[in-house]
């Protein structure tokens, strides 16, 4: 975990980790030069739970990507689990992911489905991602197929592909998944809601154009690594640019129809249809 001015939600995030049914883990945290009470909160948790460790406090803000690579290089464990400082891991998250990876050694990265929650922790809707490698390969050009803070990864395999690319301060996970696939690593998602993903109001609509351009670069490079047809590469690369150029009122309209436009939301529609057909 990398923290930066995380005081508002950090107690809830660390509390959810401390309550995991799988207990054999350590939490390694870098604070990225916070100016609020983040460091004090981490220190308080370290006193309550010896598994929680503040590894480093940066003297200047270095960004998530560099901090994650620092923590990966420190790690000697078999698996690394990601977590953000404003999200909530449900109690069985670690246990179920650990068991799945132990039973399926061919899988290198494992995510889960998640509930989207607002700033008060109220569930807004469900966030779906493809379960198997075929679904992930079909989706990755259109949208990120792994919810980053739900990911549990095989440490040595992530190190073998070079970890996160520090040229990308944002969307670093998306770039990593493309690279993992290009190296033959297999990704998957558990079809269970084991996570609460914090959605801050207006976050998507306020993304800067620089973020959109980085997203476009990742898509262009990634689809090239995976040998996508040129027409598909151009189409998928254009998506974030078009979103960035949209006026705010059109973005709001698009968000209202996201359940029908976003492939991750359409997975949810399929699940609902299956449930209805079974009388669930």
Helices and strands as residue ranges (DSSP letters): E 2-3, H 10-18, E 27-31, H 38-48, E 52-57, H 64-74, E 79-81, E 88-89, H 93-103, E 107-117, E 123-127, H 133-139, G 148-150, E 152-154, H 155-160, H 172-182, E 186-198, H 209-225, H 230-245, H 248-256, H 258-261, H 263-277
